[in-house]
Structures are given as C-alpha cells and as structure tokens.
Amino acid sequence: MGKPTVFVTRRLPGGAIDLLHQHTDLRLWEEELPPPREALLRQAAACHGLLTLLTDRLDAELLASAPNLVVVSNMATGFDNIDLAAASERSVLVTRTPGILSETVADFTFALLLAAARRIPEADRYVRAGRWKTWGPSVLLGRDVYGATLGIVGMGGVGTEVAKRAHGFGMRIVYHSRSRRPALERRYGMTYLPLNELLRQSDFVTLHVPLSAETRRLIGRRELRLMKETAILVNTGRGPLVDRAALYEALKSGQIASAALDVTDPEPLSPDDPLLSLENLVIAPHIASASLATRAHMAMLAAENLLAALGGRIPKHAANREIAQAWRTARRRRLTSLA
C-alpha cells in the first residue's frame, strides 16, 4: 500500500516529525506563523490526516472541503479550535493530547502567581531603568503567598496539580468545579464553594476550566466586582474565559490588585493594547506548557494518535469516539486509493 498523506501545521519538537516521515507522505508547514486559511484549505483537501495546533481553526467549511480526511489529531488538551459536530457529521475522527501538561502548567501557574504577588517583573524593570538607588523599607511591597486563600476554578488535571503546590505553600484552598472532589478535599484540606463565594473569599483566583459556551467570559465585570481589592487573578486556561475590557477596567481602577495572564483574547494582543500599558499586569505569550519534555511528549502523542487512526484504531484520547462505526466505514473508503 502507499502511504497516507498528512499535513502538519507547524514544525514540532522531539521526534514526532521523524516518526511521521517513516509512515506517511508528510507535508510540513515550515514557517513560524500558522498556515493561512487558504493554505490550510488547500492542504486539507488533499490529505488523509491533519496534525493541528490550537491556532488552527477547523470549521465546517474546511471539513467539507476535505473529502479524504480520516483524522484530525489536535496537539492540545482541548479542541475548541475544531467544530466537533461538523467533524462527526462527516465521520472524521478528532483526537487530542490530554494528561501530559498538568504538572508543567501548574508549575507555570505558580510562577505567574508568585511573580504577580511579589512584583518580580516590576522589580526587574525597576533595576534595568536605573531606579534602584538603595534598599528601602517600602520599595515594591508585594503580597504574601503563604497563608493566603487560593481559589481554584476548575479541578481537572491542572487544577489538581495547582492544589498540590498550594498545599505545600501552606495556603488555604477553596475551589469551584462541575463536580465535588471529596478525596482531594481530604488530601489538601480544600473547601468547595459556589463561584461567587470563591471570588469573594480568595486572595488569588486561578482559572483552569475548558473553554465552552458556558465558560466564555466566565470572569466579567460582575465577577471582578465580587473580588477583593487586594486580589490577584491568574489565567493559564484560555483567554476568552476573561472579559478583556472588564479586566482592563478592573486593573486600571484598582478594583483588583493585579493579574497574571498566559493566555489572552485575542492572541497575540496588539502591541498597543491598553492592557499592555498597565504596571499591575504580568503577561506571557501562552507558554505555560512550554517545557522541552512536555512539548516533545505532546507532539509524539499527537503523532501516535494520527498514525493509530490512519491504521484503523481509535486512540484512547478520541474526542468523538461515538462515531466509531461510521468512521471505520468512511476510513476504508477514503484510503482505498492507497491499496
């Protein structure tokens, strides 16, 4: 048999590309920026498999233009960049890469939390600007993390790892999630609270829920008004969880003390975005999972998911496995030309 044609939308760390070269007719987008819409449409139209990133938007139009597509392997924990209903309707399997980045993202969440609490980026700018003249008792006073109340919104893999780290810092932990986690409550001394009450009580609020219609702008003007004036908001989930305009107003007016973001809406922010003018904002370019080991592991799992599906197996992390019967029939038909 011939090799199936696959398109990978960016060069990946680790050995994933080499693995795909061995087993597929590989087409690779070599540039730093994501492939533009026209290029993605053109490649999808000729491919049996796509390996995508969260920056690649796969909607109903694109899926309809890809008659031979068998699988979309998304190198991400979620799949909010893919129209899952449209993929299922066309019998295209969608896979993802969960369970790999929880520890790495939790580490970065705490890095952001500490950076905002102790004003580390401000301190760095202070020194580089030549403003450090002497030690002073009131210079760049920050907030203690030990003993503070941390509100975790979303107690999935990342939320659980954040709770583990917060417990080690001697924090009081409250959380809100779709379901109670009694075993974790006992292990880390956590308390479940409704979201509004969590926002009122927390010194730090950190977001770890998936993006959906229900969670889009989960934190808006009303929610920010519930938070303490001394509170710090941390977001390493998805940018649209937070209303950007409302956050700017809250930070500018001192309604909350500061925020630390790894994700924004949109991404990237324009260099002249008002948020970037604020001293009480710590911001990073969506790098919470960006450790060498984690990104290489994610890439390899995405490649393995792709190859498994092309070979007729439904990977463990298929997002729409309910279409299995129709998908198997469609897969055989779409790969007929390779026989």
C-alpha positions as CSV (number, residue, x, y, z in Angstrom):
1,M,0.0,0.0,0.0
2,G,1.0,3.6,-0.5
3,K,1.5,5.9,2.4
4,P,-1.4,8.2,3.6
5,T,-0.9,11.9,3.1
6,V,-0.8,14.0,6.2
7,F,-0.2,17.7,6.8
8,V,1.4,19.0,10.0
9,T,0.7,22.7,10.6
10,R,4.0,23.5,12.3
11,R,7.4,22.1,12.9
12,L,7.3,20.1,16.2
13,P,9.9,19.5,19.0
14,G,11.2,16.0,19.7
15,G,10.9,13.0,17.3
16,A,7.3,13.3,16.2
17,I,8.2,14.6,12.7
18,D,10.7,11.8,12.1
19,L,8.1,9.2,13.2
20,L,5.6,10.6,10.7
21,H,8.2,10.8,7.9
22,Q,8.6,7.0,8.3
23,H,4.9,6.1,8.0
24,T,3.3,8.8,5.9
25,D,3.6,11.1,2.9
26,L,4.4,14.1,5.1
27,R,3.7,17.7,4.2
28,L,5.0,20.2,6.8
29,W,4.4,23.9,7.3
30,E,7.8,25.2,8.0
31,E,7.1,28.8,8.9
32,E,6.8,30.3,12.4
33,L,3.3,31.6,11.9
34,P,0.4,29.3,11.4
35,P,-0.6,28.4,7.9
36,P,-3.1,31.0,6.5
37,R,-6.6,29.9,5.8
38,E,-6.0,29.4,2.1
39,A,-3.0,27.1,2.7
40,L,-4.9,25.1,5.3
41,L,-7.9,24.6,3.0
42,R,-5.6,23.6,0.1
43,Q,-3.7,21.0,2.2
44,A,-6.8,19.6,3.9
45,A,-8.4,19.0,0.5
46,A,-5.6,16.6,-0.4
47,C,-4.9,14.9,2.9
48,H,-6.0,11.8,4.9
49,G,-4.7,13.2,8.2
50,L,-4.1,16.6,9.8
51,L,-1.9,17.3,12.8
52,T,-3.1,20.6,14.1
53,L,-2.4,23.1,16.9
54,L,-4.9,25.3,18.8
55,T,-4.1,28.2,16.5
56,D,-5.6,26.2,13.5
57,R,-9.3,26.8,13.0
58,L,-11.1,23.8,11.6
59,D,-14.7,24.7,10.8
60,A,-17.5,23.1,8.8
61,E,-16.3,24.7,5.6
62,L,-12.8,23.3,5.9
63,L,-14.0,19.9,6.8
64,A,-16.4,19.8,3.9
65,S,-13.5,20.6,1.6
66,A,-11.5,17.6,2.7
67,P,-13.3,14.5,1.1
68,N,-10.5,12.1,2.0
69,L,-9.9,13.2,5.6
70,V,-9.8,10.4,8.1
71,V,-8.5,12.0,11.3
72,V,-7.6,15.4,12.8
73,S,-5.0,15.0,15.6
74,N,-5.0,18.1,17.7
75,M,-1.9,18.8,19.7
76,A,-3.7,20.3,22.7
77,T,-5.6,19.3,25.8
78,G,-8.9,20.6,24.4
79,F,-10.4,21.0,20.9
80,D,-12.2,24.4,21.0
81,N,-10.5,25.2,17.7
82,I,-12.3,22.4,15.9
83,D,-16.0,22.1,15.0
84,L,-16.5,18.7,16.6
85,A,-20.1,18.4,15.5
86,A,-19.1,19.0,11.9
87,A,-16.3,16.6,12.1
88,S,-18.6,13.9,13.5
89,E,-21.2,14.6,10.8
90,R,-18.5,13.9,8.2
91,S,-17.1,10.9,10.0
92,V,-13.8,12.5,10.8
93,L,-12.2,11.3,14.0
94,V,-10.8,14.0,16.3
95,T,-8.1,13.3,18.9
96,R,-6.3,15.4,21.5
97,T,-3.4,15.2,23.9
98,P,-4.6,15.5,27.5
99,G,-2.9,14.3,30.7
100,I,0.6,15.4,29.7
101,L,0.9,19.0,30.6
102,S,-0.8,19.2,34.0
103,E,2.4,19.4,36.1
104,T,4.2,21.7,33.7
105,V,1.2,24.2,33.5
106,A,0.8,24.0,37.3
107,D,4.4,25.0,37.7
108,F,3.9,28.0,35.4
109,T,0.7,28.9,37.1
110,F,2.6,29.2,40.4
111,A,5.4,31.1,38.7
112,L,2.9,33.7,37.5
113,L,1.2,33.8,40.9
114,L,4.5,34.4,42.6
115,A,5.6,36.9,40.0
116,A,2.4,39.0,40.4
117,A,2.3,38.7,44.2
118,R,6.0,39.7,44.7
119,R,6.0,42.1,41.7
120,I,9.0,40.4,40.1
121,P,8.6,41.8,36.6
122,E,8.2,45.3,38.1
123,A,11.3,44.8,40.1
124,D,13.3,43.7,37.0
125,R,12.1,46.8,35.1
126,Y,12.9,49.0,38.2
127,V,16.5,47.8,38.2
128,R,17.1,48.0,34.5
129,A,15.7,51.5,34.4
130,G,18.4,52.6,36.9
131,R,15.9,53.4,39.6
132,W,17.5,51.2,42.3
133,K,19.3,53.7,44.5
134,T,19.3,52.0,47.9
135,W,17.4,49.4,50.0
136,G,14.2,50.9,51.2
137,P,11.5,49.6,53.6
138,S,8.6,50.5,51.3
139,V,10.1,49.7,47.9
140,L,8.0,47.4,45.7
141,L,6.0,45.9,48.6
142,G,4.2,42.7,47.5
143,R,1.8,40.2,49.0
144,D,2.5,37.1,50.9
145,V,1.5,33.8,49.3
146,Y,2.0,31.6,52.4
147,G,-1.2,31.5,54.4
148,A,-3.3,33.3,51.7
149,T,-6.5,31.9,50.3
150,L,-6.3,30.5,46.8
151,G,-9.5,30.0,44.8
152,I,-9.1,27.4,42.0
153,V,-11.8,27.4,39.3
154,G,-11.8,24.0,37.6
155,M,-10.4,21.0,39.4
156,G,-9.2,18.9,36.5
157,G,-5.7,17.8,36.0
158,V,-4.1,21.2,36.1
159,G,-6.3,22.4,39.0
160,T,-5.4,19.3,41.0
161,E,-1.7,19.9,40.5
162,V,-2.1,23.6,41.4
163,A,-3.8,22.5,44.6
164,K,-0.9,20.2,45.4
165,R,1.5,23.1,45.1
166,A,-0.7,25.4,47.1
167,H,-0.9,22.9,49.9
168,G,2.9,22.9,50.0
169,F,2.9,26.7,50.3
170,G,0.6,26.5,53.3
171,M,-2.3,28.2,51.5
172,R,-6.0,27.9,52.4
173,I,-7.5,26.3,49.3
174,V,-11.1,26.8,48.1
175,Y,-12.3,25.5,44.7
176,H,-15.2,25.5,42.3
177,S,-15.8,22.8,39.7
178,R,-18.5,21.0,37.9
179,S,-18.3,18.2,40.5
180,R,-17.1,17.8,44.0
181,R,-13.8,16.1,44.6
182,P,-14.1,14.6,48.2
183,A,-10.8,12.7,48.1
184,L,-8.9,15.8,47.1
185,E,-10.8,17.8,49.7
186,R,-9.5,15.5,52.4
187,R,-5.9,15.3,50.9
188,Y,-5.4,19.0,50.6
189,G,-7.8,20.4,53.1
190,M,-9.8,22.1,50.3
191,T,-13.3,23.5,50.6
192,Y,-15.8,23.5,47.8
193,L,-17.6,26.9,47.2
194,P,-20.0,28.3,44.7
195,L,-18.1,30.6,42.3
196,N,-19.5,33.9,43.7
197,E,-18.4,33.0,47.2
198,L,-15.0,31.7,46.0
199,L,-14.4,35.1,44.3
200,R,-15.4,37.0,47.5
201,Q,-13.1,35.0,49.8
202,S,-10.0,34.4,47.6
203,D,-6.7,36.4,47.7
204,F,-5.7,34.7,44.5
205,V,-8.0,33.2,41.8
206,T,-6.7,30.9,39.2
207,L,-8.6,29.6,36.2
208,H,-8.4,26.0,34.8
209,V,-11.7,25.3,33.1
210,P,-12.1,24.4,29.4
211,L,-13.4,26.9,27.0
212,S,-17.1,26.4,26.1
213,A,-20.2,28.4,25.5
214,E,-20.9,28.2,29.3
215,T,-17.4,29.3,30.3
216,R,-16.7,32.0,27.7
217,R,-16.3,35.3,29.7
218,L,-16.8,33.4,32.9
219,I,-15.0,36.3,34.6
220,G,-16.6,39.6,33.6
221,R,-17.5,42.9,35.2
222,R,-19.8,41.4,37.8
223,E,-17.4,38.7,38.8
224,L,-14.4,41.1,39.1
225,R,-16.5,43.4,41.3
226,L,-17.0,40.4,43.7
227,M,-13.2,40.0,44.2
228,K,-11.2,41.7,46.9
229,E,-9.4,44.9,46.0
230,T,-6.2,43.1,47.1
231,A,-6.9,40.0,44.9
232,I,-4.8,38.7,42.1
233,L,-6.3,36.9,39.0
234,V,-4.2,34.2,37.2
235,N,-5.3,32.7,33.9
236,T,-3.4,29.8,32.3
237,G,-6.6,28.3,30.8
238,R,-8.0,30.1,27.8
239,G,-8.0,33.8,27.0
240,P,-11.8,34.1,26.4
241,L,-12.5,32.9,29.9
242,V,-12.0,36.5,30.9
243,D,-13.7,39.6,29.5
244,R,-10.6,41.6,28.4
245,A,-12.3,45.0,28.6
246,A,-13.7,44.4,32.0
247,L,-10.3,43.2,33.2
248,Y,-8.6,46.3,31.9
249,E,-11.1,48.5,33.8
250,A,-10.7,46.5,37.0
251,L,-6.9,46.8,36.9
252,K,-6.8,50.4,35.9
253,S,-9.3,51.5,38.6
254,G,-7.7,49.3,41.3
255,Q,-10.8,47.2,41.6
256,I,-8.4,44.2,41.9
257,A,-4.7,44.4,42.7
258,S,-3.2,42.7,39.7
259,A,-3.5,39.9,37.1
260,A,-1.1,37.4,35.6
261,L,-2.0,36.0,32.2
262,D,-0.5,33.4,30.0
263,V,-3.5,33.5,27.6
264,T,-5.4,36.4,26.1
265,D,-8.3,37.1,23.8
266,P,-7.2,37.6,21.1
267,E,-3.8,36.0,20.8
268,P,-1.5,37.7,20.3
269,L,-2.5,41.0,21.7
270,S,-1.8,44.1,19.6
271,P,1.3,45.9,20.9
272,D,-0.8,49.0,21.5
273,D,-3.5,47.1,23.5
274,P,-4.4,49.1,26.6
275,L,-3.7,46.1,28.9
276,L,0.0,46.3,28.0
277,S,0.2,49.8,29.4
278,L,-0.6,48.6,32.9
279,E,2.1,48.0,35.5
280,N,-0.1,45.7,37.6
281,L,-0.3,43.1,34.8
282,V,2.1,40.2,34.3
283,I,1.8,38.6,30.9
284,A,3.4,35.8,28.9
285,P,2.9,34.6,25.3
286,H,1.0,31.3,26.0
287,I,4.0,29.3,27.2
288,A,2.6,27.5,30.3
289,S,3.2,24.1,28.7
290,A,6.4,25.2,27.1
291,S,9.0,22.9,28.6
292,L,11.2,20.8,26.3
293,A,10.0,17.5,27.7
294,T,6.3,18.3,27.8
295,R,6.0,19.8,24.3
296,A,8.0,16.9,22.9
297,H,5.7,14.4,24.7
298,M,2.6,16.2,23.4
299,A,3.9,16.2,19.8
300,M,4.7,12.5,20.0
301,L,1.3,11.6,21.4
302,A,-0.3,13.7,18.6
303,A,1.7,11.8,16.0
304,E,0.9,8.4,17.6
305,N,-2.8,9.3,17.7
306,L,-2.7,10.2,14.0
307,L,-1.0,7.0,13.0
308,A,-3.3,4.9,15.1
309,A,-6.4,6.3,13.5
310,L,-4.9,6.0,10.0
311,G,-4.2,2.4,10.9
312,G,-7.8,1.7,11.9
313,R,-7.5,2.0,15.6
314,I,-9.5,4.5,17.7
315,P,-7.0,6.2,20.1
316,K,-7.7,6.5,23.8
317,H,-8.0,10.2,23.5
318,A,-10.5,10.4,20.7
319,A,-13.0,13.2,21.3
320,N,-15.8,11.8,19.2
321,R,-15.4,8.0,19.6
322,E,-19.2,7.7,19.4
323,I,-18.9,7.8,15.6
324,A,-16.7,4.6,15.6
325,Q,-18.9,2.5,13.3
326,A,-19.5,5.2,10.7
327,W,-15.9,6.3,10.9
328,R,-14.5,2.8,10.2
329,T,-16.6,2.5,7.0
330,A,-15.6,6.0,5.9
331,R,-11.9,5.4,6.7
332,R,-11.8,2.3,4.4
333,R,-13.4,4.2,1.6
334,R,-11.1,7.2,1.9
335,L,-8.0,5.1,2.0
336,T,-9.0,2.9,-1.0
337,S,-6.7,4.8,-3.4
338,L,-3.7,3.7,-1.4
339,A,-4.3,-0.1,-2.0
